[in-house]
Amino acid sequence: MNYELNHKTIFKSSMLLSFFFCLFSSISFSQQLASSIDSTKIKIGEQITYRIEIETDTTDLVVFPEGQTFSPLEMIESYKIDTTKKDAKFKLIKKYGLTQFDSGNYTIPRQKILIGDKTFFTDSLKVFVNNIAIDTTKQGLYDIKPIISVEKSASNWWKTLLIILAVVSIVGGLIYWFVWRKKPLTKEEEIALLPPYERAKLALKHLDESHYLEHSELKEYYSELTFIIRKYLDEKVYNRALESTTDELIYRLNLLKDGNQIDISKEDIKNLESILKRADLVKFAKSAPDIELAKLDRNTIDLEIDNVKEALPEPTEEEKLLNQQYKEAQARKKKRRKKLITGVAILGLLIAIFIGFGLKYGFTYVKDTLIGHDSKELLEGDWVRSEYGVPPIEISTPKVLKRNNPSAPKDISSQIQTTAFNYGTIQDELYISLSTTTFPKQAEGEEKEKIDPIVIAEESISKLEKEGIVDIFVKQEKFATPNGAEGLKTFGTLKVPVLNSDKYHERHYVLLQFISDSSEVLQQIMITWDMDDTYTNRISERIISSIELKKAAQ
């Protein structure tokens, strides 16, 4: 069937059916790059030296291949880079030690080298590995050794877990021991919890057990004796008894008696006045009464404590209720204080754990792990590796791409076929789009027309701008997949309008275009991702590095 389609028509049709856009004027970049090996024939296990020579500007950053990129040969040593300067250029020589332990013909694949922001590839090289002849009459043969099971080394996550559990246990134990544990009361605390009357009686007993009178320490004896009665009166009768002078205290007792607030006799008040004044003389005038008189004063105080207790009115129900409420309020206050201390300790522990993990793994990563992050979950989730379109594009993505074939104009739909797959939309933080466009075969004798990917990129940029995307910054360079398929990489930044707003999202983008030798198939992959999202940046790198193009028969 003869299709009268010129080059321009094919172009525009493919653009209408494409999901990928981007462009940049290519920049000339000149380096001298050469690779070689010291021998093309080796014995099994013998080492050959693979050599890469580059002459480049002194300002360019050069990244040589690392790891097992020489497969099927095995890299056994990577030598240091030998650098010499010539005028304004550097001559870099990088050597690798390679070997192979099976005989046969092998090809060292092309090696990827980054120079500045450009990617270059070395030539592939062939190596023949010879067998080693073995004289079995001289060389002893032994049975194959049995397989030895090697225990897989465990990761260190359990050590971190044990440290956290140990810290939590220690902090929890300290909180329980110093805050929540019901501590045994000291002797002083037990005495403090006694009622005032019993406390006063116990204090008199302790005074009897002292040796003040035996050593004629009357000042100390009378000081404690009067403190006992004053303390009791302060708690039960007059709340300023401790700080009042003797005359002020006696005046207050008489006033309370006259007001019928305390049923204490005049004789009891007189006895207290006599003992308090004698104590003042002992303490301040250095008077020295007889030891027996001191003992008599002690007994009188003991008796007066009993008399005061009997003279005090019984507390009313209202007073009892107020006292109970006071005790409950104190208990609640103490419990709140315990809760506050516990909360502060737990908060401090959480902050310490957060800081520790932040210093080890990064604060942003820890924060996103705790509160969740959509892009992080995509990056660390189960990826899918699948083939899309015919001929197939094999690619790894966080999610399966959904088929989304566009409708083509009727006049060309029977001539051009497009299959498209995508994840998300260009408005999202991560957008993946993949399409394969198949053009009709050229009739015999008809001039073969070539599709120019640079022109396709220009048309794509124009279409993006018509859709409201602005500030499109474009760069271009050659691109090659791990299995050797070559294409055009258009990349840079752009601004996507926010729906129902005058604001814009800044995005990175990459457009990869692959055209078959016969110009019958155009394959395109476009990825856009958030400029400030480290996770989507890693996702895009992983996707791009996974792309492989296969022939339809594969």
HELIX and SHEET records of a PDB file:
HELIX    1   1 HIS A    7  LEU A   16  1                                  10    
HELIX    2   2 TRP A  157  ILE A  175  1                                  19    
HELIX    3   3 TYR A  176  TRP A  180  3                                   5    
HELIX    4   4 LYS A  187  ALA A  192  1                                   6    
HELIX    5   5 PRO A  196  GLU A  209  1                                  14    
HELIX    6   6 LEU A  218  LYS A  236  1                                  19    
HELIX    7   7 THR A  246  ASP A  258  1                                  13    
HELIX    8   8 LYS A  266  PHE A  284  1                                  19    
HELIX    9   9 ILE A  291  ALA A  311  1                                  21    
HELIX   10  10 GLU A  317  TYR A  361  1                                  45    
HELIX   11  11 PHE A  363  ILE A  371  1                                   9    
HELIX   12  12 ASP A  374  GLU A  380  1                                   7    
HELIX   13  13 LYS A  410  SER A  413  1                                   4    
HELIX   14  14 PRO A  453  LYS A  466  1                                  14    
HELIX   15  15 THR A  534  SER A  546  1                                  13    
SHEET    1   A 4 GLN A  32  ILE A  37  0                                        
SHEET    2   A 4 ILE A  48  ASP A  57 -1                                        
SHEET    3   A 4 LYS A  89  THR A  99 -1                                        
SHEET    4   A 4 GLU A  74  SER A  78 -1                                        
SHEET    1   B 4 GLN A  32  ILE A  37  0                                        
SHEET    2   B 4 ILE A  48  ASP A  57 -1                                        
SHEET    3   B 4 LYS A  89  THR A  99 -1                                        
SHEET    4   B 4 ASP A  82  LYS A  86 -1                                        
SHEET    1   C 3 LYS A  41  LYS A  43  0                                        
SHEET    2   C 3 LEU A 125  ASN A 130  1                                        
SHEET    3   C 3 GLY A 104  ILE A 108 -1                                        
SHEET    1   D 3 VAL A  62  VAL A  63  0                                        
SHEET    2   D 3 LYS A 112  ILE A 115 -1                                        
SHEET    3   D 3 LYS A 118  PHE A 121 -1                                        
SHEET    1   E 3 VAL A 384  TYR A 388  0                                        
SHEET    2   E 3 ILE A 393  THR A 397 -1                                        
SHEET    3   E 3 GLU A 548  LEU A 549 -1                                        
SHEET    1   F 7 LYS A 402  ARG A 403  0                                        
SHEET    2   F 7 GLN A 417  TYR A 423 -1                                        
SHEET    3   F 7 LEU A 430  THR A 438 -1                                        
SHEET    4   F 7 VAL A 521  ASP A 530 -1                                        
SHEET    5   F 7 TYR A 504  ILE A 515 -1                                        
SHEET    6   F 7 GLU A 486  PRO A 497 -1                                        
SHEET    7   F 7 VAL A 470  ALA A 480 -1                                        
END                                                                             
